Amino acid sequence: MTAPMRGVLPLLAVVSLFTQTSSTASIRQMLGDRPNMAAHPVVLDPGHPERTQVGALTWLGGVRLTSDDPVFGSFSAMLIQGDRFTLLSDYGNLVQFRMGADWRPREVSFADLPGGPGTGWEKRQRDAESMTADPATGQVWVGFEWANAIWRFDGAFSRAEAHAMPKAMRDWPTGGGPEAMLRRRDGSFLVISEDARPKDDEHSAARRGLHFAGDPTDKGREPMSFLYVPPAGYDPVDMAELPDGRVLVLNRRFSIPDLFTAKLTLIDPRRLRAGQVLRGRELATLAPPLLHDNYEALAVSQEGADTIIWIASDDNGEIWEQSLLLKFKLTL
């Protein structure tokens, strides 16, 4: 890439972000009825392909996902169950597939969320930013920005079962709502806002979080409040639970000239108390010269005794961003 082009792309990215913010009432785009997807191998450090370590993460491989469908991409959340992947876009589109050690997608399917705030004709009415599931029942919960709402779907995404607009989330910013959501193994839920901050100066860098003792779509369920402090300059975008009950938080930053960078942090909510301030321990940073993009989705799986970390990116529908799916082993 030439030096002039390096200067142009960040400017275009800024223009694009402002355009997206101002066009949230635009008609929502949906995937077509001919599902297809290809996976192209990528390396962690293009300048040093042999590199495999970044902080507490060991690189196991990754791919750039592409499709002939022009709506493909913009993934903001994901679920992984065995070799079954579900990617959810901030247009409310679903991409599901199976993929094994050969990194070749199989049984690719496209679908649309069967419900959500509003009619679904406008993008902001399906601006899905977070997703979590109950492995026992298959039920899935999705967090929507703009409406600051949580919806529950059946495991096949064939119908919406329940929804709520929790009172504690109603004053969260419309563009910075339930960005990170997690159903824990004990059946409780954690939700962290991307940009809702406490009003006191002492905790101005923190983000507001909620702990629900059970299903947040149950009417009348009141959550407990807490705070999460992300790394300076970063915003929380997703969460995933480790086998021991601690929680990983994916944090993202937009800046010039690097565009998007990410930090993975570790918090311990196992004895969470009302009003508690959680500060994450930094585990890894994905920034130049490493492969970096708008990482928004995080998932944890197990392969034998190894804890596997999956990270996916939202390409914002832009040609200079990518839909990446990365795999690491966690070492703590």
BELWO-V713854 format. One record per residue. RES is the residue in one small letter. OMEGA is omega in radians with two decimals (* if undefined). D_CENTER is the distance of its C-alpha to the mean C-alpha in Angstrom with 2 decimals. Layout:
# BELWO-V713854
RES&OMEGA&D_CENTER / RES&OMEGA&D_CENTER
This chain:
# BELWO-V713854
m&-3.13&29.06 / t&3.14&31.80 / a&3.11&31.75 / p&-3.13&32.08 / m&3.11&29.06 / r&3.12&26.95 / g&-3.10&28.02 / v&-3.04&27.37 / l&3.09&23.76 / p&3.12&22.43 / l&3.10&24.60 / l&3.14&23.34 / a&3.12&19.72 / v&3.11&20.77 / v&-3.12&22.72 / s&-3.12&19.89 / l&3.11&17.58 / f&3.12&20.57 / t&-3.14&21.35 / q&-3.12&18.03 / t&-3.08&18.39 / s&-3.08&21.95 / s&-3.07&21.53 / t&3.10&19.15 / a&-3.12&22.13 / s&3.12&22.37 / i&-3.10&22.76 / r&3.09&19.65 / q&-3.11&19.63 / m&3.10&19.34 / l&3.13&19.43 / g&-3.06&23.01 / d&3.09&24.89 / r&-3.06&25.31 / p&3.06&22.27 / n&-3.12&22.36 / m&3.08&20.13 / a&3.14&21.15 / a&-3.09&19.73 / h&-3.08&21.20 / p&3.05&21.36 / v&3.11&20.21 / v&-3.10&21.28 / l&-3.11&19.74 / d&-3.08&22.50 / p&3.14&24.27 / g&-3.14&27.27 / h&-3.05&27.63 / p&-3.12&26.45 / e&-3.07&27.89 / r&-3.13&25.45 / t&-3.04&23.31 / q&2.98&22.58 / v&-3.09&20.15 / g&-3.13&20.58 / a&-3.10&19.97 / l&3.04&18.24 / t&-3.08&20.49 / w&3.08&19.58 / l&3.11&20.11 / g&3.13&19.27 / g&-3.13&16.88 / v&2.95&17.12 / r&-3.09&16.58 / l&3.13&16.13 / t&3.11&18.49 / s&3.05&20.26 / d&-3.12&23.31 / d&-3.07&21.58 / p&-3.13&21.01 / v&-3.08&18.12 / f&3.09&16.11 / g&-3.14&12.79 / s&-3.07&10.32 / f&-3.09&7.44 / s&3.13&4.22 / a&3.11&3.85 / m&3.01&6.77 / l&3.08&9.90 / i&3.11&12.71 / q&-3.03&16.24 / g&3.10&18.90 / d&-3.11&18.91 / r&-3.11&17.14 / f&3.00&13.72 / t&3.08&11.92 / l&-3.13&9.47 / l&-3.13&8.79 / s&3.11&9.34 / d&2.91&9.75 / y&-3.09&13.35 / g&3.10&13.12 / n&3.12&13.96 / l&3.01&13.56 / v&-3.14&14.33 / q&-3.13&15.69 / f&2.99&17.77 / r&3.13&19.41 / m&-3.14&19.59 / g&-3.07&21.80 / a&3.14&23.05 / d&3.12&24.44 / w&3.12&21.06 / r&3.13&22.54 / p&3.09&20.56 / r&3.08&22.71 / e&-3.13&22.92 / v&3.08&20.47 / s&3.06&20.07 / f&3.11&18.70 / a&-3.11&18.45 / d&3.07&17.61 / l&-3.08&16.45 / p&3.13&19.88 / g&-3.14&19.48 / g&-3.13&17.83 / p&3.08&19.20 / g&-3.10&22.20 / t&-3.11&23.64 / g&3.13&20.66 / w&3.14&22.70 / e&-3.12&20.91 / k&-3.07&17.40 / r&3.13&16.75 / q&3.05&17.81 / r&-3.10&14.90 / d&-3.11&12.18 / a&-3.08&9.51 / e&-3.11&6.31 / s&-3.09&5.76 / m&3.11&7.77 / t&-3.00&10.19 / a&2.98&13.65 / d&-3.08&17.19 / p&-3.12&18.46 / a&-3.10&22.00 / t&-3.06&21.96 / g&-3.12&19.07 / q&-3.06&18.07 / v&3.06&14.54 / w&-3.13&13.21 / v&3.07&11.02 / g&-3.10&10.51 / f&2.96&11.95 / e&-3.13&12.54 / w&3.09&16.20 / a&-3.02&17.57 / n&-3.05&15.73 / a&3.06&16.08 / i&3.13&14.93 / w&3.07&16.20 / r&-3.14&17.18 / f&3.02&17.90 / d&-3.03&20.07 / g&3.13&18.90 / a&-3.05&20.21 / f&3.13&18.45 / s&-3.13&22.05 / r&2.99&22.26 / a&-3.08&20.80 / e&-3.10&22.37 / a&3.08&21.77 / h&-3.14&20.02 / a&2.98&20.42 / m&-3.04&20.06 / p&-3.14&20.55 / k&-3.09&23.16 / a&-3.13&21.41 / m&-2.98&18.54 / r&3.12&20.97 / d&3.06&21.56 / w&3.13&18.00 / p&-3.11&17.55 / t&3.12&16.90 / g&-3.12&14.44 / g&-3.04&12.87 / g&-3.05&12.59 / p&-3.06&10.48 / e&-3.12&7.15 / a&-3.13&6.75 / m&-3.08&8.90 / l&2.91&10.78 / r&-3.11&14.01 / r&-3.10&16.23 / r&3.14&19.07 / d&3.11&21.59 / g&3.08&20.23 / s&-3.10&19.10 / f&2.98&15.78 / l&3.08&14.01 / v&3.11&12.28 / i&3.09&11.70 / s&3.07&12.13 / e&-3.00&10.88 / d&3.06&14.58 / a&-3.03&16.95 / r&3.04&19.50 / p&-3.05&22.64 / k&-3.12&25.86 / d&-3.08&27.82 / d&-3.07&28.23 / e&-3.08&28.00 / h&-3.05&24.26 / s&3.13&23.34 / a&-3.07&20.64 / a&3.02&18.87 / r&-3.11&16.19 / r&3.13&17.16 / g&-3.14&15.90 / l&3.04&17.29 / h&3.07&18.47 / f&-3.13&19.61 / a&3.12&22.29 / g&-3.08&21.46 / d&-3.12&19.91 / p&3.10&18.74 / t&3.05&20.11 / d&-3.09&23.55 / k&3.07&25.75 / g&-3.14&27.07 / r&-3.12&24.77 / e&-3.12&24.58 / p&3.00&21.91 / m&-3.09&22.70 / s&3.01&21.38 / f&3.12&20.31 / l&3.03&19.01 / y&3.11&16.52 / v&3.12&17.62 / p&3.01&15.18 / p&-3.08&16.94 / a&3.12&19.18 / g&-3.09&17.79 / y&3.08&14.09 / d&3.09&11.54 / p&-3.09&9.05 / v&3.09&5.38 / d&3.14&4.46 / m&3.04&7.61 / a&-3.09&9.77 / e&3.05&13.54 / l&-3.12&16.23 / p&-3.10&19.48 / d&3.10&21.39 / g&3.01&19.28 / r&-2.98&17.84 / v&3.01&14.15 / l&3.06&11.95 / v&3.06&9.79 / l&-3.10&7.80 / n&-3.05&9.52 / r&3.06&10.04 / r&2.98&13.43 / f&-3.14&15.23 / s&3.08&18.91 / i&0.18&21.98 / p&-3.00&22.91 / d&-3.00&19.93 / l&-3.03&17.45 / f&2.99&14.02 / t&-3.07&13.98 / a&3.02&11.78 / k&3.07&13.00 / l&-3.14&12.28 / t&-3.13&14.19 / l&3.07&15.83 / i&-3.13&16.92 / d&-3.13&19.45 / p&-3.00&19.30 / r&3.08&21.89 / r&-3.05&24.60 / l&3.12&22.69 / r&3.10&25.19 / a&3.12&25.24 / g&-3.11&24.70 / q&3.09&23.66 / v&3.13&22.00 / l&3.08&19.50 / r&-3.05&19.45 / g&2.97&17.35 / r&-3.10&19.18 / e&-3.12&17.88 / l&-3.08&17.58 / a&3.08&16.71 / t&3.07&16.24 / l&-3.08&15.20 / a&3.12&17.55 / p&0.15&20.70 / p&-3.14&22.56 / l&3.08&19.67 / l&-3.09&17.36 / h&3.14&14.89 / d&-3.10&12.70 / n&-3.09&9.81 / y&-3.08&7.28 / e&-3.02&3.69 / a&-3.07&2.82 / l&3.08&5.64 / a&3.12&8.69 / v&3.05&12.32 / s&3.14&15.46 / q&2.99&19.16 / e&-3.02&21.82 / g&3.12&25.06 / a&-3.07&25.03 / d&3.01&22.13 / t&-3.05&18.66 / i&3.13&16.25 / i&3.09&12.91 / w&3.11&10.67 / i&3.13&8.32 / a&-3.07&7.47 / s&3.06&7.94 / d&-3.08&8.34 / d&3.12&12.13 / n&-3.12&12.83 / g&-3.07&15.73 / e&-3.05&17.64 / i&-3.11&20.06 / w&3.04&19.49 / e&-3.04&15.78 / q&2.98&14.67 / s&-3.07&12.38 / l&3.03&12.33 / l&-3.01&11.82 / l&-3.10&13.11 / k&3.13&14.84 / f&2.92&16.35 / k&-3.14&18.66 / l&3.07&18.35 / t&-3.13&21.70 / l&*&22.35
